[in-house]
Structures are given as structure tokens and as C-alpha cells.
Amino acid sequence: MYLALPSPSLSAFLSSDMKRGVLENYYKACHNACRYTGMRVPPAQIVQEFVQVWKRLRKLKGNGMVWP
């Protein structure tokens, strides 16, 4: 199962007013989609989404926001 890019773009989806819970859920979904199985390698687009979401969460953590 692959994730579809949010509309209109990933950068708009990761806007600064995004709720923490929504961002964490998207991170978990990307993490799950990026898992390597013996049958397939994750698509580059999904890996790029995963990295962007990770960067956003790290930025929030750097601002004092606590997340697991």
C-alpha cells in the first residue's frame, strides 16, 4: 500500500499550524510505508515524504515541543 501525496503539496500539508497529532499519525504512516520487505524496496517518493515529516517533527522538538 502506498501513500498518496496530500493536496496541494507536501509543504502545504506540513504547514506550521498543523496539529501535532495529525503530524505524528502521518509520520507513523510514512514509516510503515517505508519498511523494507524482502519483496520490495520502498518508492523514493515515500522515503522523501518520510524525511520531510521527520524534519518537521525535529523542528517542533527543537522549539520545546515534546513528542515520543
PyMOL Python script that loads the backbone (N, CA, C, O; Angstrom):
from pymol import cmd

cmd.read_pdbstr("""\
ATOM      1  N   MET A   1       0.842  -1.178   0.000  1.00  0.00           N
ATOM      2  CA  MET A   1       0.000   0.000   0.000  1.00  0.00           C
ATOM      3  C   MET A   1       0.882   1.234   0.000  1.00  0.00           C
ATOM      4  O   MET A   1       1.808   1.343   0.804  1.00  0.00           O
ATOM      5  N   TYR A   2       0.602   2.151  -0.888  1.00  0.00           N
ATOM      6  CA  TYR A   2       1.370   3.377  -0.982  1.00  0.00           C
ATOM      7  C   TYR A   2       0.536   4.547  -0.526  1.00  0.00           C
ATOM      8  O   TYR A   2      -0.686   4.540  -0.669  1.00  0.00           O
ATOM      9  N   LEU A   3       1.193   5.558   0.025  1.00  0.00           N
ATOM     10  CA  LEU A   3       0.502   6.773   0.436  1.00  0.00           C
ATOM     11  C   LEU A   3       0.387   7.711  -0.744  1.00  0.00           C
ATOM     12  O   LEU A   3       1.293   7.793  -1.574  1.00  0.00           O
ATOM     13  N   ALA A   4      -0.706   8.406  -0.817  1.00  0.00           N
ATOM     14  CA  ALA A   4      -0.851   9.435  -1.838  1.00  0.00           C
ATOM     15  C   ALA A   4      -0.368  10.756  -1.253  1.00  0.00           C
ATOM     16  O   ALA A   4      -0.537  11.014  -0.061  1.00  0.00           O
ATOM     17  N   LEU A   5       0.226  11.579  -2.086  1.00  0.00           N
ATOM     18  CA  LEU A   5       0.652  12.892  -1.612  1.00  0.00           C
ATOM     19  C   LEU A   5      -0.556  13.718  -1.223  1.00  0.00           C
ATOM     20  O   LEU A   5      -1.550  13.740  -1.949  1.00  0.00           O
ATOM     21  N   PRO A   6      -0.487  14.390  -0.102  1.00  0.00           N
ATOM     22  CA  PRO A   6      -1.591  15.278   0.280  1.00  0.00           C
ATOM     23  C   PRO A   6      -1.715  16.439  -0.697  1.00  0.00           C
ATOM     24  O   PRO A   6      -0.732  16.848  -1.316  1.00  0.00           O
ATOM     25  N   SER A   7      -2.914  16.961  -0.832  1.00  0.00           N
ATOM     26  CA  SER A   7      -3.120  18.104  -1.718  1.00  0.00           C
ATOM     27  C   SER A   7      -2.910  19.396  -0.962  1.00  0.00           C
ATOM     28  O   SER A   7      -3.161  19.409   0.243  1.00  0.00           O
ATOM     29  N   PRO A   8      -2.484  20.449  -1.550  1.00  0.00           N
ATOM     30  CA  PRO A   8      -1.945  20.563  -2.903  1.00  0.00           C
ATOM     31  C   PRO A   8      -0.478  20.175  -2.987  1.00  0.00           C
ATOM     32  O   PRO A   8       0.000  19.824  -4.066  1.00  0.00           O
ATOM     33  N   SER A   9       0.243  20.229  -1.881  1.00  0.00           N
ATOM     34  CA  SER A   9       1.628  19.797  -1.897  1.00  0.00           C
ATOM     35  C   SER A   9       2.027  19.366  -0.496  1.00  0.00           C
ATOM     36  O   SER A   9       1.350  19.688   0.480  1.00  0.00           O
ATOM     37  N   LEU A  10       3.113  18.647  -0.407  1.00  0.00           N
ATOM     38  CA  LEU A  10       3.584  18.187   0.890  1.00  0.00           C
ATOM     39  C   LEU A  10       3.977  19.354   1.778  1.00  0.00           C
ATOM     40  O   LEU A  10       3.731  19.320   2.984  1.00  0.00           O
ATOM     41  N   SER A  11       4.584  20.384   1.205  1.00  0.00           N
ATOM     42  CA  SER A  11       4.995  21.531   2.014  1.00  0.00           C
ATOM     43  C   SER A  11       3.796  22.245   2.626  1.00  0.00           C
ATOM     44  O   SER A  11       3.870  22.712   3.763  1.00  0.00           O
ATOM     45  N   ALA A  12       2.692  22.336   1.886  1.00  0.00           N
ATOM     46  CA  ALA A  12       1.481  22.940   2.436  1.00  0.00           C
ATOM     47  C   ALA A  12       0.894  22.040   3.520  1.00  0.00           C
ATOM     48  O   ALA A  12       0.364  22.522   4.521  1.00  0.00           O
ATOM     49  N   PHE A  13       0.994  20.739   3.311  1.00  0.00           N
ATOM     50  CA  PHE A  13       0.487  19.781   4.286  1.00  0.00           C
ATOM     51  C   PHE A  13       1.252  19.891   5.595  1.00  0.00           C
ATOM     52  O   PHE A  13       0.670  19.714   6.665  1.00  0.00           O
ATOM     53  N   LEU A  14       2.528  20.175   5.529  1.00  0.00           N
ATOM     54  CA  LEU A  14       3.375  20.268   6.709  1.00  0.00           C
ATOM     55  C   LEU A  14       3.480  21.701   7.231  1.00  0.00           C
ATOM     56  O   LEU A  14       4.505  22.087   7.793  1.00  0.00           O
ATOM     57  N   SER A  15       2.430  22.479   7.046  1.00  0.00           N
ATOM     58  CA  SER A  15       2.453  23.871   7.467  1.00  0.00           C
ATOM     59  C   SER A  15       2.644  23.996   8.974  1.00  0.00           C
ATOM     60  O   SER A  15       2.438  23.038   9.719  1.00  0.00           O
ATOM     61  N   SER A  16       3.032  25.166   9.405  1.00  0.00           N
ATOM     62  CA  SER A  16       3.348  25.378  10.812  1.00  0.00           C
ATOM     63  C   SER A  16       2.129  25.271  11.721  1.00  0.00           C
ATOM     64  O   SER A  16       2.286  25.078  12.927  1.00  0.00           O
ATOM     65  N   ASP A  17       0.915  25.391  11.174  1.00  0.00           N
ATOM     66  CA  ASP A  17      -0.274  25.320  12.019  1.00  0.00           C
ATOM     67  C   ASP A  17      -0.836  23.905  12.130  1.00  0.00           C
ATOM     68  O   ASP A  17      -1.934  23.710  12.649  1.00  0.00           O
ATOM     69  N   MET A  18      -0.085  22.920  11.644  1.00  0.00           N
ATOM     70  CA  MET A  18      -0.544  21.539  11.694  1.00  0.00           C
ATOM     71  C   MET A  18      -0.605  21.047  13.137  1.00  0.00           C
ATOM     72  O   MET A  18       0.299  21.313  13.929  1.00  0.00           O
ATOM     73  N   LYS A  19      -1.648  20.349  13.467  1.00  0.00           N
ATOM     74  CA  LYS A  19      -1.791  19.766  14.793  1.00  0.00           C
ATOM     75  C   LYS A  19      -0.752  18.663  14.978  1.00  0.00           C
ATOM     76  O   LYS A  19      -0.473  17.892  14.060  1.00  0.00           O
ATOM     77  N   ARG A  20      -0.192  18.605  16.170  1.00  0.00           N
ATOM     78  CA  ARG A  20       0.864  17.643  16.465  1.00  0.00           C
ATOM     79  C   ARG A  20       0.407  16.202  16.231  1.00  0.00           C
ATOM     80  O   ARG A  20       1.157  15.397  15.678  1.00  0.00           O
ATOM     81  N   GLY A  21      -0.810  15.874  16.646  1.00  0.00           N
ATOM     82  CA  GLY A  21      -1.315  14.508  16.496  1.00  0.00           C
ATOM     83  C   GLY A  21      -1.447  14.086  15.043  1.00  0.00           C
ATOM     84  O   GLY A  21      -1.142  12.948  14.689  1.00  0.00           O
ATOM     85  N   VAL A  22      -1.902  15.003  14.206  1.00  0.00           N
ATOM     86  CA  VAL A  22      -2.049  14.710  12.776  1.00  0.00           C
ATOM     87  C   VAL A  22      -0.675  14.465  12.155  1.00  0.00           C
ATOM     88  O   VAL A  22      -0.504  13.541  11.360  1.00  0.00           O
ATOM     89  N   LEU A  23       0.294  15.291  12.519  1.00  0.00           N
ATOM     90  CA  LEU A  23       1.649  15.141  12.001  1.00  0.00           C
ATOM     91  C   LEU A  23       2.267  13.821  12.456  1.00  0.00           C
ATOM     92  O   LEU A  23       2.925  13.142  11.667  1.00  0.00           O
ATOM     93  N   GLU A  24       2.062  13.453  13.718  1.00  0.00           N
ATOM     94  CA  GLU A  24       2.598  12.190  14.222  1.00  0.00           C
ATOM     95  C   GLU A  24       1.954  11.001  13.524  1.00  0.00           C
ATOM     96  O   GLU A  24       2.636  10.024  13.214  1.00  0.00           O
ATOM     97  N   ASN A  25       0.647  11.070  13.272  1.00  0.00           N
ATOM     98  CA  ASN A  25      -0.025   9.982  12.559  1.00  0.00           C
ATOM     99  C   ASN A  25       0.510   9.841  11.144  1.00  0.00           C
ATOM    100  O   ASN A  25       0.697   8.725  10.660  1.00  0.00           O
ATOM    101  N   TYR A  26       0.758  10.963  10.474  1.00  0.00           N
ATOM    102  CA  TYR A  26       1.303  10.918   9.119  1.00  0.00           C
ATOM    103  C   TYR A  26       2.726  10.350   9.135  1.00  0.00           C
ATOM    104  O   TYR A  26       3.113   9.594   8.243  1.00  0.00           O
ATOM    105  N   TYR A  27       3.502  10.725  10.164  1.00  0.00           N
ATOM    106  CA  TYR A  27       4.857  10.185  10.327  1.00  0.00           C
ATOM    107  C   TYR A  27       4.810   8.664  10.466  1.00  0.00           C
ATOM    108  O   TYR A  27       5.589   7.956   9.828  1.00  0.00           O
ATOM    109  N   LYS A  28       3.897   8.165  11.299  1.00  0.00           N
ATOM    110  CA  LYS A  28       3.781   6.717  11.503  1.00  0.00           C
ATOM    111  C   LYS A  28       3.364   6.006  10.222  1.00  0.00           C
ATOM    112  O   LYS A  28       3.853   4.916   9.926  1.00  0.00           O
ATOM    113  N   ALA A  29       2.455   6.626   9.460  1.00  0.00           N
ATOM    114  CA  ALA A  29       2.022   6.032   8.190  1.00  0.00           C
ATOM    115  C   ALA A  29       3.179   5.982   7.185  1.00  0.00           C
ATOM    116  O   ALA A  29       3.349   4.989   6.477  1.00  0.00           O
ATOM    117  N   CYS A  30       3.968   7.056   7.128  1.00  0.00           N
ATOM    118  CA  CYS A  30       5.129   7.080   6.230  1.00  0.00           C
ATOM    119  C   CYS A  30       6.163   6.055   6.674  1.00  0.00           C
ATOM    120  O   CYS A  30       6.749   5.360   5.844  1.00  0.00           O
ATOM    121  N   HIS A  31       6.385   5.961   7.966  1.00  0.00           N
ATOM    122  CA  HIS A  31       7.344   4.991   8.498  1.00  0.00           C
ATOM    123  C   HIS A  31       6.932   3.578   8.107  1.00  0.00           C
ATOM    124  O   HIS A  31       7.765   2.775   7.688  1.00  0.00           O
ATOM    125  N   ASN A  32       5.653   3.282   8.244  1.00  0.00           N
ATOM    126  CA  ASN A  32       5.144   1.972   7.874  1.00  0.00           C
ATOM    127  C   ASN A  32       5.308   1.717   6.378  1.00  0.00           C
ATOM    128  O   ASN A  32       5.669   0.610   5.977  1.00  0.00           O
ATOM    129  N   ALA A  33       5.050   2.721   5.555  1.00  0.00           N
ATOM    130  CA  ALA A  33       5.158   2.571   4.102  1.00  0.00           C
ATOM    131  C   ALA A  33       6.610   2.429   3.656  1.00  0.00           C
ATOM    132  O   ALA A  33       6.873   1.869   2.592  1.00  0.00           O
ATOM    133  N   CYS A  34       7.555   2.927   4.451  1.00  0.00           N
ATOM    134  CA  CYS A  34       8.972   2.872   4.088  1.00  0.00           C
ATOM    135  C   CYS A  34       9.655   1.592   4.526  1.00  0.00           C
ATOM    136  O   CYS A  34      10.833   1.392   4.232  1.00  0.00           O
ATOM    137  N   ARG A  35       8.950   0.732   5.213  1.00  0.00           N
ATOM    138  CA  ARG A  35       9.570  -0.512   5.664  1.00  0.00           C
ATOM    139  C   ARG A  35      10.048  -1.330   4.475  1.00  0.00           C
ATOM    140  O   ARG A  35       9.357  -1.465   3.466  1.00  0.00           O
ATOM    141  N   TYR A  36      11.233  -1.862   4.624  1.00  0.00           N
ATOM    142  CA  TYR A  36      11.784  -2.734   3.591  1.00  0.00           C
ATOM    143  C   TYR A  36      11.320  -4.148   3.868  1.00  0.00           C
ATOM    144  O   TYR A  36      11.477  -4.662   4.975  1.00  0.00           O
ATOM    145  N   THR A  37      10.755  -4.762   2.869  1.00  0.00           N
ATOM    146  CA  THR A  37      10.427  -6.183   2.969  1.00  0.00           C
ATOM    147  C   THR A  37      11.307  -6.899   1.958  1.00  0.00           C
ATOM    148  O   THR A  37      11.873  -6.267   1.067  1.00  0.00           O
ATOM    149  N   GLY A  38      11.422  -8.176   2.087  1.00  0.00           N
ATOM    150  CA  GLY A  38      12.240  -8.936   1.156  1.00  0.00           C
ATOM    151  C   GLY A  38      11.699  -8.906  -0.262  1.00  0.00           C
ATOM    152  O   GLY A  38      12.387  -9.288  -1.209  1.00  0.00           O
ATOM    153  N   MET A  39      10.463  -8.452  -0.401  1.00  0.00           N
ATOM    154  CA  MET A  39       9.805  -8.465  -1.707  1.00  0.00           C
ATOM    155  C   MET A  39       9.916  -7.142  -2.461  1.00  0.00           C
ATOM    156  O   MET A  39       9.848  -7.125  -3.690  1.00  0.00           O
ATOM    157  N   ARG A  40      10.085  -6.040  -1.744  1.00  0.00           N
ATOM    158  CA  ARG A  40      10.104  -4.756  -2.440  1.00  0.00           C
ATOM    159  C   ARG A  40      10.939  -3.731  -1.673  1.00  0.00           C
ATOM    160  O   ARG A  40      11.136  -3.837  -0.462  1.00  0.00           O
ATOM    161  N   VAL A  41      11.408  -2.762  -2.401  1.00  0.00           N
ATOM    162  CA  VAL A  41      12.097  -1.608  -1.838  1.00  0.00           C
ATOM    163  C   VAL A  41      11.096  -0.458  -1.857  1.00  0.00           C
ATOM    164  O   VAL A  41      10.368  -0.300  -2.837  1.00  0.00           O
ATOM    165  N   PRO A  42      11.040   0.348  -0.800  1.00  0.00           N
ATOM    166  CA  PRO A  42      10.061   1.446  -0.794  1.00  0.00           C
ATOM    167  C   PRO A  42      10.350   2.462  -1.904  1.00  0.00           C
ATOM    168  O   PRO A  42      11.511   2.730  -2.211  1.00  0.00           O
ATOM    169  N   PRO A  43       9.301   3.024  -2.503  1.00  0.00           N
ATOM    170  CA  PRO A  43       9.488   4.025  -3.549  1.00  0.00           C
ATOM    171  C   PRO A  43      10.165   5.282  -2.998  1.00  0.00           C
ATOM    172  O   PRO A  43       9.973   5.648  -1.838  1.00  0.00           O
ATOM    173  N   ALA A  44      10.941   5.918  -3.829  1.00  0.00           N
ATOM    174  CA  ALA A  44      11.682   7.117  -3.427  1.00  0.00           C
ATOM    175  C   ALA A  44      10.748   8.229  -2.947  1.00  0.00           C
ATOM    176  O   ALA A  44      11.087   8.953  -2.011  1.00  0.00           O
ATOM    177  N   GLN A  45       9.600   8.374  -3.564  1.00  0.00           N
ATOM    178  CA  GLN A  45       8.660   9.432  -3.182  1.00  0.00           C
ATOM    179  C   GLN A  45       8.210   9.265  -1.732  1.00  0.00           C
ATOM    180  O   GLN A  45       8.107  10.251  -1.002  1.00  0.00           O
ATOM    181  N   ILE A  46       7.943   8.043  -1.313  1.00  0.00           N
ATOM    182  CA  ILE A  46       7.517   7.790   0.057  1.00  0.00           C
ATOM    183  C   ILE A  46       8.658   8.072   1.032  1.00  0.00           C
ATOM    184  O   ILE A  46       8.434   8.620   2.111  1.00  0.00           O
ATOM    185  N   VAL A  47       9.861   7.703   0.658  1.00  0.00           N
ATOM    186  CA  VAL A  47      11.029   7.968   1.508  1.00  0.00           C
ATOM    187  C   VAL A  47      11.225   9.474   1.663  1.00  0.00           C
ATOM    188  O   VAL A  47      11.539   9.946   2.756  1.00  0.00           O
ATOM    189  N   GLN A  48      11.043  10.230   0.586  1.00  0.00           N
ATOM    190  CA  GLN A  48      11.173  11.688   0.651  1.00  0.00           C
ATOM    191  C   GLN A  48      10.111  12.291   1.573  1.00  0.00           C
ATOM    192  O   GLN A  48      10.407  13.203   2.345  1.00  0.00           O
ATOM    193  N   GLU A  49       8.880  11.787   1.496  1.00  0.00           N
ATOM    194  CA  GLU A  49       7.821  12.260   2.392  1.00  0.00           C
ATOM    195  C   GLU A  49       8.200  11.981   3.839  1.00  0.00           C
ATOM    196  O   GLU A  49       8.037  12.836   4.710  1.00  0.00           O
ATOM    197  N   PHE A  50       8.708  10.774   4.090  1.00  0.00           N
ATOM    198  CA  PHE A  50       9.103  10.382   5.433  1.00  0.00           C
ATOM    199  C   PHE A  50      10.164  11.330   5.993  1.00  0.00           C
ATOM    200  O   PHE A  50      10.088  11.741   7.150  1.00  0.00           O
ATOM    201  N   VAL A  51      11.140  11.669   5.176  1.00  0.00           N
ATOM    202  CA  VAL A  51      12.213  12.576   5.606  1.00  0.00           C
ATOM    203  C   VAL A  51      11.645  13.970   5.908  1.00  0.00           C
ATOM    204  O   VAL A  51      12.029  14.589   6.901  1.00  0.00           O
ATOM    205  N   GLN A  52      10.749  14.457   5.075  1.00  0.00           N
ATOM    206  CA  GLN A  52      10.168  15.785   5.295  1.00  0.00           C
ATOM    207  C   GLN A  52       9.359  15.835   6.588  1.00  0.00           C
ATOM    208  O   GLN A  52       9.432  16.813   7.333  1.00  0.00           O
ATOM    209  N   VAL A  53       8.595  14.790   6.851  1.00  0.00           N
ATOM    210  CA  VAL A  53       7.810  14.748   8.081  1.00  0.00           C
ATOM    211  C   VAL A  53       8.747  14.659   9.283  1.00  0.00           C
ATOM    212  O   VAL A  53       8.518  15.319  10.297  1.00  0.00           O
ATOM    213  N   TRP A  54       9.789  13.857   9.178  1.00  0.00           N
ATOM    214  CA  TRP A  54      10.773  13.738  10.258  1.00  0.00           C
ATOM    215  C   TRP A  54      11.414  15.090  10.552  1.00  0.00           C
ATOM    216  O   TRP A  54      11.565  15.467  11.714  1.00  0.00           O
ATOM    217  N   LYS A  55      11.790  15.822   9.505  1.00  0.00           N
ATOM    218  CA  LYS A  55      12.398  17.147   9.695  1.00  0.00           C
ATOM    219  C   LYS A  55      11.437  18.086  10.414  1.00  0.00           C
ATOM    220  O   LYS A  55      11.847  18.846  11.291  1.00  0.00           O
ATOM    221  N   ARG A  56      10.171  18.035  10.046  1.00  0.00           N
ATOM    222  CA  ARG A  56       9.173  18.906  10.680  1.00  0.00           C
ATOM    223  C   ARG A  56       9.031  18.560  12.166  1.00  0.00           C
ATOM    224  O   ARG A  56       8.961  19.458  13.005  1.00  0.00           O
ATOM    225  N   LEU A  57       8.988  17.277  12.491  1.00  0.00           N
ATOM    226  CA  LEU A  57       8.886  16.874  13.880  1.00  0.00           C
ATOM    227  C   LEU A  57      10.127  17.273  14.672  1.00  0.00           C
ATOM    228  O   LEU A  57      10.012  17.685  15.826  1.00  0.00           O
ATOM    229  N   ARG A  58      11.305  17.159  14.075  1.00  0.00           N
ATOM    230  CA  ARG A  58      12.537  17.575  14.741  1.00  0.00           C
ATOM    231  C   ARG A  58      12.521  19.078  15.003  1.00  0.00           C
ATOM    232  O   ARG A  58      12.986  19.540  16.045  1.00  0.00           O
ATOM    233  N   LYS A  59      11.986  19.832  14.057  1.00  0.00           N
ATOM    234  CA  LYS A  59      11.902  21.275  14.232  1.00  0.00           C
ATOM    235  C   LYS A  59      10.975  21.611  15.401  1.00  0.00           C
ATOM    236  O   LYS A  59      11.268  22.508  16.192  1.00  0.00           O
ATOM    237  N   LEU A  60       9.858  20.892  15.508  1.00  0.00           N
ATOM    238  CA  LEU A  60       8.932  21.103  16.617  1.00  0.00           C
ATOM    239  C   LEU A  60       9.597  20.746  17.941  1.00  0.00           C
ATOM    240  O   LEU A  60       9.425  21.449  18.937  1.00  0.00           O
ATOM    241  N   LYS A  61      10.355  19.654  17.949  1.00  0.00           N
ATOM    242  CA  LYS A  61      11.036  19.247  19.172  1.00  0.00           C
ATOM    243  C   LYS A  61      12.075  20.286  19.566  1.00  0.00           C
ATOM    244  O   LYS A  61      12.257  20.551  20.754  1.00  0.00           O
ATOM    245  N   GLY A  62      12.755  20.874  18.599  1.00  0.00           N
ATOM    246  CA  GLY A  62      13.737  21.914  18.880  1.00  0.00           C
ATOM    247  C   GLY A  62      13.127  23.165  19.476  1.00  0.00           C
ATOM    248  O   GLY A  62      13.806  23.935  20.155  1.00  0.00           O
ATOM    249  N   ASN A  63      11.832  23.367  19.219  1.00  0.00           N
ATOM    250  CA  ASN A  63      11.111  24.521  19.775  1.00  0.00           C
ATOM    251  C   ASN A  63      10.523  24.220  21.143  1.00  0.00           C
ATOM    252  O   ASN A  63       9.708  24.988  21.654  1.00  0.00           O
ATOM    253  N   GLY A  64      10.926  23.118  21.731  1.00  0.00           N
ATOM    254  CA  GLY A  64      10.457  22.782  23.066  1.00  0.00           C
ATOM    255  C   GLY A  64       9.240  21.890  23.102  1.00  0.00           C
ATOM    256  O   GLY A  64       8.758  21.557  24.185  1.00  0.00           O
ATOM    257  N   MET A  65       8.729  21.491  21.951  1.00  0.00           N
ATOM    258  CA  MET A  65       7.575  20.614  21.926  1.00  0.00           C
ATOM    259  C   MET A  65       8.042  19.181  22.184  1.00  0.00           C
ATOM    260  O   MET A  65       9.003  18.721  21.568  1.00  0.00           O
ATOM    261  N   VAL A  66       7.381  18.491  23.072  1.00  0.00           N
ATOM    262  CA  VAL A  66       7.773  17.134  23.429  1.00  0.00           C
ATOM    263  C   VAL A  66       6.909  16.156  22.644  1.00  0.00           C
ATOM    264  O   VAL A  66       5.689  16.314  22.584  1.00  0.00           O
ATOM    265  N   TRP A  67       7.523  15.164  22.052  1.00  0.00           N
ATOM    266  CA  TRP A  67       6.803  14.106  21.342  1.00  0.00           C
ATOM    267  C   TRP A  67       7.583  12.816  21.507  1.00  0.00           C
ATOM    268  O   TRP A  67       8.804  12.828  21.664  1.00  0.00           O
ATOM    269  N   PRO A  68       6.873  11.717  21.470  1.00  0.00           N
ATOM    270  CA  PRO A  68       7.545  10.419  21.680  1.00  0.00           C
ATOM    271  C   PRO A  68       8.469  10.049  20.555  1.00  0.00           C
ATOM    272  O   PRO A  68       9.098   8.991  20.595  1.00  0.00           O
TER     273      PRO A  68
END
""", "prot")
cmd.dss("prot")
cmd.show_as("cartoon", "prot")
cmd.util.cbc("prot")
cmd.orient("prot")
